[in-house]
């Protein structure tokens, strides 16, 4: 079987002018992977455009970018678009989704149920982050993992493994971190930049959301809601909710934690977290969502209380709880 990193590396060497995209509302893996890919293409002397429908979140403003990240697509699409960390085609965002037939897609991802929506597909659910896949690509191209490229790969892998605490952490990911450290990465500095991004407004948001946690099914399921009223009251946005669910999931009795974030009238984006064998990807799939075994999400269109009860029922059934 052909090595996908080798196949894609040959394509990157032979082609020019790429669009690099990742999922909207990008997290550390999406930003880190996109920036790392940009640094690789810079090393190869290629033309490229960094794109994300949501733009670059302020909390990643410290990242040494290989170029400006734009929020509008070019009038003429390039021949190739590299789509990173998108578990499904619609995660690219409406604008790119509507124009995907104008370009050829290189789909690099690690989510369950990806669907292979690209012209070229490299989907490996055993990889802890897309950033670790980009590292393999760099090695295939004999590009050393140092400087801004190393910083971006570390951002991607560290954040998507919970700083190497999640079950998705592999020996290879730890070896990759060690290699990057040997190359000169200031790990104390980048970890500080990743974590020390809170505002007073964000602290107030977390205080209110954590105070609203509700427990169900003998305290084995925890759910909290993040409504537009809370955003308005605290002066925050959806960016400030990142990682809340992982703290809810720290409750000793909880097997599945869920957050419901309001996106519109009777429309809620849900996120699920679990540990071990409790498969929340299957739960998310019941609502048309997806992700990983222990970290998934999707959308529910229903009033808030009804949405909560729908989640409780499906989660309870999946866990074998009444």
Secondary structure, DSSP 8 states (H G I E B T S, - for coil): ---HHHHHHHHHHH---EEEEE-SS--HHHHHHHHHHHHHHHHTT--EEEE-TT---GGGTTS--SS-EESS--SS--SEEEEES-SSGGGG-HHHHHTGGGSEEEEEE--BT----SSEEEE-TTSS-HHHHHHHHHHHTT----HHHHHHHHHHHHHHTTTTTSTT--HHHHHHHHHHHHTT--HHHHHHHHH----HHHHHHHHHHHHT-EEETTTTEEEEEE-HHHHHHHT--GGGGTTHHHHHTTSTT-SEEEEEEEEETTEEEEEEEE-TT--HHHHHHTTT-EE-SSEEEEEEES-HHHHHHHHHHHHHHHHT--
